Amino acid sequence: STLFPQIKGKIAFFLCICSFHQITLRYGHIQSICCSHPLNLQGGVAASYTITQTDRFKAASIGGMVGNWAAETGPGFNFDIALWYIGGTPWDNPEEWAKRSSITHAKNVTTPSIIFHGGNDTTSSVGQSLMFFTALRDIGKAPVRYIKFPRQGHGVGEPRLLRILYSNELQWFKKYIDGVDWEIPQASFEAQDQ
């Protein structure tokens, strides 16, 4: 089974991060964590941080994440919330900012992870997912894949891109949860385009 947290609003989102990890530990039958809801890519912070703290999951799907809070100072929408959530600024409280950033703990990740991000995301800077992907790829303890969606913000809205998101997420879960190398079927509109 897959854990799909329904996190509403930024304050609830940040309050959930600590309890989110506890929920995953309580339910041993959960095999994957999915935080890439295509219409609103919230949950990427919780998913990316959770997989740095446990090896419980067989697969993870992460969307629109912030993995380095100090690097989000300025470019992202989340900086004001991070000031409240973490406390102080990255230059006044660097240890706490690093502790709450999944990039700091990336060496612990053993969960195969697929990461999605909108190329025009102004809520969570697109470089955040790329930094986490690069760390996981270079560390090499787990398979990782990164997909950036052109023209998309903090969510995916175009039908063709939604198909890419859903089919790649399903393919990832089939491979790392079920052990099946599932081929993505060609869509009827793709056959017509050739």
Disulfide bonds with the S-S distance in Angstrom:
none
